[in-house]
Amino acid sequence: MVAAARHCAAATRGLVPQGHVPAHAISEWIDRARDEGIADVKEPTVCEVGFTSHFVAQAFLCEFGRAHYVGLGFTKNWSALHGPIIDAFERTRLKILQGDGSRSVVLFKAVANCNVLVINMADRSARERFSLLVDLPNTLRRTSLNQSMVVLHGSDCPPGQVRNASDGCHAKYTRNCASRGDWCGHWNQLDEGGVIVGSSCKSDRQAGRRWCVGRMDSGSVCETRAPLLKAASRTVVRIGRTQPQLLDRANLTHRKELLKAARHTIRYLSVFPCGDNPTGQSDVPPLLCLTFKDHVQENVLVGMQSTDGGLTFSGSAIGSADLVLPASWHVHGKRPIAKMAHNLAILRLQSGSYVAIGGQHKHRSQPHNLGVWVTHGRSWRFSSKRVVPTYFGADGKGQFKGVPYLRGDPDEEQWENPRKIFDGNHAGCVERRDAITMPWILPGICEYDGRLSLVWFKGQYLLYARANPAAHGQRYVQLTRSTDTLTWSPFELVQIQDYRYSQGDLYFFAAQRNPVQPDSLVAVFPLVHLMRACIGIAFSLDGLRWSTISPLVSCEAYGDRAVSHPAAGLVRSGDQVFIFVHEEVPSVRLDLFTPFILQRHWKRSSPPGRIVRYTMSVAKLRRTTAQHLAELRGEPRNVSQWEERVRKRFDRSAFSTGSRLRAFSNRSRLRAFSNRSRGLPPQQRPLALFKSENARLREENARLVGELAKLKERRALGMG
């Protein structure tokens, strides 16, 4: 304690050397931390990512006597940087960690529950700055849920600078680079989206530094409402047959490869009744079908069946699954090729027939992949004459490894000839991703990179596809309608009550008719909202306007994605409803931006994927439906005990001190689950708020459509 006191007394007379964040900036951060009530926390945790000097640690440890400091450094000579303070403070209060070239916090569990999170974005290398930006969502999730303050600092961001304007960013590698000021754009996006509240930014031109301070909005729907599904109702689903007497050497190999694929490669699960009892109102478990694609970059889309209510699924042959669609499909044995399997939506109609829609709009170098296709069939299987078994791994058939399926016998396929229904230029489609960092993107042309969802509802087909309304992240949903599957209306962004797409990431939208109230719709989806993740559920009466979101089950997030996905399809069986979840979806943590070190880590240590089944009573789903549809109609909603506890927690944190700033910040967090509209009777407040949000979404949709039309017009003039 004496050494710490002497060190702090000497530190007050010291100056921060050139090249580091200015001393007056650190003083401002400490003042803001007081205003945020960090001093009231019993033992606050201060985290610094990108540790390059001892000055931040020294200032906070001296100012807050009970604080603990965790620093994560990425420089090679990091051990020499903490010399002045390593002996001045107790080792229990100070922990400094050596990072690696990934510039990521994911491998360091000690950086957690941070009441103050300081992130240094001033790395010298353009690639390393890019790694920091890619990992920023993971870093922000290390803040405390109760009281937290976030500081980002780095090089100044002069207005009008060119993206990726760095000597380290060559034209060939621009998507893996970040200019010195790119972090400012990310902060602005978080601020404008409401993820960061109470934001303030300042700069010191002489030092060439800029810093932004705010706090995380902790009013995520994944945290403020209790999950509807209970852990006690969770059952692990088994894949493949297990009869020992049938497992000869070849079958053992097939089964081993199947289990390996189920744990490490399969994606986009769908579950639907495929027997004689599609409504599931009988006490006999319905015959269920499970479909999925074999890989992120698929070779086949396959299916399995279950006769025990989804506890086990198997193909017709041991160690196999039944072919639904090959990755590529020749029409009439020649071009064009229909490629539908990547994002396929399959729908069983009341007549027992099936409709399938899928396809993307990629680069013109892939002419077989320039649109969305539709096909009809009598079965979910590919062949009408036989079951086509599909094996995985080294035992796969050659025609299922990227080679287009060639039509032989015309009666072999039971699916009708696919027809192209629209492409990426369809009216109203929203695509605003950055073509500089994502060079495979065609500006203004929808790629349809997420899975599709198809519903027959009130005499119309409703098709849901991914919308990309921001330069990066912020995935959302858009809707188009048809009465004949051939002519489709312009896309519209769906409207979800009390949700803004700028605050999260809705990875896909699996909608269907509600199994307990057929005049309504229900949708399940993987969601990251305000940096917290869950599988959400919402309800609708028309397919466009949706209720508030309730979490079905919480899950982890990585980057801007939830690591668990729901299977498309809620299935009713007697007085229960089955909900299937794909936990730890394979490769969900990896994309083209993942640093190589992290790719190697996750490929080596990612938990295996697992399919589980949850059960919910029909009565509970009916109550949940009634509650959410009442909100949608503007009726007041009863606040649950869970939300009341969260409300009281926020109220205590808001008024434990007299700070106006803290009270304002906590009130902003309450907006996520409290419907307030001044000047109106209580029963009209939710309706007024919903109408206002609808108007905002309509204006945003019209603006995006207008911008897209102007972009297409400029491109046409340029081509002329």
C-alpha positions, 0 to 999 in steps of 0.5 A, spaced: 500 500 500 505 504 501 509 503 494 502 504 491 501 511 495 508 513 493 507 511 486 501 515 485 503 521 488 509 521 483 505 519 477 501 525 478 507 529 477 509 525 471 507 527 463 505 522 458 510 521 453 509 523 446 506 517 441 501 515 447 494 518 449 494 525 452 494 525 459 488 530 459 484 524 455 485 519 461 483 524 466 477 525 462 475 518 462 476 518 469 471 523 470 466 520 466 467 513 470 465 517 476 459 520 473 457 513 470 458 510 478 464 506 477 466 508 484 460 505 487 461 498 484 464 494 490 470 492 486 470 495 479 474 491 473 478 496 468 480 492 462 485 495 457 485 491 450 491 493 446 496 495 452 502 499 450 504 503 456 502 503 464 499 510 464 491 507 463 492 502 469 496 507 473 491 512 473 485 508 474 488 504 480 490 510 483 483 513 482 479 507 484 482 504 490 478 497 490 479 497 482 482 491 479 486 492 472 487 487 466 491 488 461 492 485 454 498 487 450 500 485 443 506 488 442 513 484 442 516 488 448 510 488 452 514 485 459 518 492 459 512 496 458 509 494 465 515 495 469 513 502 473 507 499 476 508 491 476 511 492 483 507 498 486 500 495 486 498 488 489 498 482 484 491 481 486 489 488 483 494 487 477 494 482 471 497 483 464 497 478 459 500 477 452 496 477 446 498 474 439 497 476 432 490 475 432 489 481 436 483 477 439 480 477 446 477 470 445 482 466 448 483 470 454 477 469 459 480 473 464 478 479 460 471 479 462 465 483 466 469 489 465 466 496 468 471 500 464 473 497 457 479 501 454 480 499 447 487 501 443 485 502 436 492 505 434 496 499 431 501 501 426 499 495 421 493 496 417 492 488 417 493 488 425 488 494 425 483 490 421 483 484 426 482 489 431 475 491 428 473 484 426 474 482 433 470 489 436 464 485 437 467 480 441 471 485 445 465 489 447 461 483 449 466 483 455 463 489 458 459 488 465 451 487 464 450 492 470 455 498 470 460 499 464 463 504 460 467 503 453 473 507 451 475 507 444 482 511 442 486 511 436 489 515 430 485 522 429 479 521 423 480 527 419 473 528 415 473 526 408 479 521 408 479 515 403 477 508 406 483 504 406 488 509 405 494 506 408 501 504 405 500 497 408 493 496 404 495 494 397 489 494 392 490 486 392 489 486 399 484 491 401 479 487 404 484 485 410 486 492 411 484 498 415 486 505 415 488 508 421 481 512 422 476 506 420 475 505 427 471 512 427 466 509 422 465 503 426 464 507 433 459 512 429 455 506 427 454 503 434 452 510 436 447 511 431 444 504 432 443 505 439 448 500 441 453 505 444 449 510 449 451 517 451 457 517 446 462 523 446 468 524 442 474 528 442 481 529 439 487 532 440 490 534 433 497 536 436 498 529 438 494 526 432 489 522 437 482 521 438 478 518 443 470 516 444 467 514 450 460 511 451 456 506 455 453 499 452 446 499 452 444 493 456 437 493 454 437 487 450 431 482 448 436 476 450 437 479 457 431 483 459 426 477 458 426 470 461 427 464 456 421 461 454 424 454 453 427 450 460 433 446 460 429 440 463 425 439 456 432 439 452 433 432 449 439 430 445 437 428 438 441 422 435 443 421 428 443 415 424 441 407 425 445 404 431 443 396 430 449 392 432 447 386 427 447 391 421 454 394 422 459 391 418 465 394 416 463 398 410 457 400 414 461 402 420 465 407 415 459 410 413 456 411 420 463 414 422 463 419 416 456 421 417 457 422 425 463 426 423 459 431 418 453 432 423 458 434 428 463 438 424 460 440 417 452 440 416 448 447 416 441 450 415 436 444 418 429 444 417 424 439 420 417 438 418 411 433 418 412 429 412 407 423 414 399 422 414 398 427 420 401 434 418 397 437 423 400 433 429 393 433 433 393 426 434 397 423 440 401 418 435 408 422 434 408 424 427 413 422 422 418 427 421 423 429 416 429 433 417 433 436 411 440 439 411 446 441 407 452 437 408 457 443 408 457 451 408 459 450 401 454 445 399 455 439 395 448 436 396 442 437 400 439 431 404 434 429 408 432 423 414 426 421 417 424 420 424 418 415 427 419 417 434 418 424 435 424 427 433 429 423 438 432 419 432 433 421 425 436 416 420 436 415 412 434 409 408 441 406 408 446 405 414 450 411 414 447 415 409 442 420 408 436 421 402 438 426 397 433 432 396 437 436 391 444 436 388 448 442 389 447 444 381 442 441 377 442 441 369 435 443 366 434 438 360 441 436 361 444 442 358 445 449 360 442 453 364 444 450 371 439 451 377 443 452 383 438 452 389 441 448 395 445 453 398 439 457 401 433 452 399 426 453 403 422 447 402 414 447 404 409 442 404 402 444 402 395 441 405 395 437 398 401 433 400 405 436 395 411 440 396 414 447 393 422 448 394 425 455 392 432 457 392 438 460 389 443 466 389 445 472 385 453 471 385 458 474 380 457 473 373 463 468 372 458 463 375 452 464 370 449 458 373 448 462 380 444 468 378 437 468 381 432 464 385 429 458 382 422 455 384 420 447 383 414 443 385 414 436 387 410 430 390 415 428 395 421 431 399 426 426 396 429 427 389 427 421 386 420 418 384 423 411 383 428 410 388 431 412 394 438 415 392 442 414 398 448 420 399 454 418 403 459 423 406 466 424 407 471 419 403 465 415 401 461 420 397 459 419 390 463 423 385 457 426 382 455 429 389 462 433 390 461 439 386 459 436 379 452 438 376 447 433 376 445 430 369 438 428 368 438 421 365 432 418 365 426 423 365 422 419 370 428 419 375 427 426 378 420 427 381 421 435 382 419 439 376 423 443 371 426 449 376 424 456 373 427 462 375 423 467 378 427 473 380 434 475 380 438 480 385 435 486 381 428 485 384 424 491 386 425 493 393 431 488 394 436 491 400 443 490 399 448 495 402 454 492 404 461 495 402 464 492 396 471 495 398 472 490 404 467 485 400 469 484 393 465 479 391 459 483 392 455 486 386 453 493 389 446 494 390 444 487 387 442 482 392 446 476 393 441 472 397 446 470 402 442 467 407 437 462 408 430 463 405 423 461 408 417 460 405 410 460 407 403 459 404 398 464 408 391 467 407 392 465 399 399 468 398 406 465 398 410 469 403 418 469 401 423 471 407 430 473 404 436 476 408 436 484 407 443 487 408 442 494 410 448 496 412 456 496 410 457 490 414 453 486 420 446 488 421 443 483 417 435 483 417 429 480 413 425 482 407 419 480 404 416 478 397 409 475 396 406 471 390 399 467 389 402 463 383 410 462 385 412 466 378 410 473 379 413 476 386 411 483 389 417 488 390 421 486 397 419 490 403 423 490 410 419 487 415 417 491 421 418 488 428 416 491 434 421 495 439 427 492 434 431 496 430 436 492 425 441 497 427 442 494 434 443 487 432 444 482 427 438 477 425 441 471 421 435 468 418 428 468 419 424 461 419 417 463 419 411 458 418 403 458 420 402 457 427 401 450 429 397 452 435 393 458 432 393 457 424 390 464 423 397 467 425 404 466 423 410 464 428 418 465 426 424 463 430 431 466 428 438 466 431 439 473 434 444 478 436 441 484 439 445 489 443 451 484 443 447 479 447 445 472 443 439 468 443 434 464 439 428 469 438 421 468 437 416 473 434 408 473 432 404 476 426 397 476 423 399 479 416 407 477 415 409 484 415 408 487 422 411 482 427 410 482 435 416 484 440 421 478 440 422 473 446 428 469 447 426 462 446 433 460 449 440 464 450 446 462 447 453 465 445 455 470 440 461 470 436 462 476 432 456 479 430 453 471 429 449 467 434 453 460 435 446 456 435 441 456 430 434 454 430 431 448 425 426 451 421 419 448 423 415 448 430 412 441 430 406 439 434 405 432 437 399 432 441 399 437 447 406 438 446 410 442 441 417 440 438 422 446 437 429 443 434 436 447 435 442 446 432 447 448 438 454 450 436 453 450 428 459 448 425 464 453 422 459 459 424 465 462 428 469 462 421 469 467 415 473 470 410 475 476 415 477 471 421 485 472 422 489 466 420 491 464 427 484 464 430 482 460 424 487 455 426 484 455 433 477 454 432 478 449 427 482 445 432 478 446 438 471 448 436 466 444 440 462 439 436 455 441 433 449 438 436 442 437 435 437 438 441 430 438 441 426 442 446 418 441 448 413 446 450 406 445 452 401 447 447 397 451 452 404 455 453 405 457 446 397 459 446 398 463 452 405 466 449 401 467 442 395 471 445 400 475 449 404 477 443 398 478 438 395 483 444 401 487 444 401 487 436 394 490 436 396 495 441 393 492 448 398 493 454 402 487 456 403 484 463 410 485 465 413 478 468 417 477 474 423 477 470 422 484 467 420 487 474 427 484 477 431 487 471 427 494 472 428 494 479 435 493 478 436 499 473 432 503 477 437 502 483 443 503 479 440 509 476 438 513 482 443 510 487 447 517 486 445 524 484 448 524 477 444 526 471 448 523 466 447 516 469 440 517 470 439 519 463 443 513 461 439 508 465 433 511 462 435 509 455 436 502 457 429 502 459 426 504 453 428 497 450 422 494 454 418 499 457 412 503 452 412 510 453 409 515 449 407 522 453 401 525 452 397 519 451 392 514 455 396 508 458 392 503 453 394 507 447 401 508 448 404 501 445 400 503 439 402 510 438 410 507 439 408 501 434 405 506 429 411 511 430 416 505 429 412 503 422 412 510 419 420 510 421 421 503 417 417 505 411 421 511 410 427 507 411 425 502 406 423 508 401 429 511 402 433 505 400 429 503 394 430 510 392 438 509 393 438 503 389 434 506 383 439 511 383 445 507 383 442 502 378 441 508 373 448 511 374 451 504 373 447 503 366 449 510 364 456 508 366 455 502 362 452 506 356 
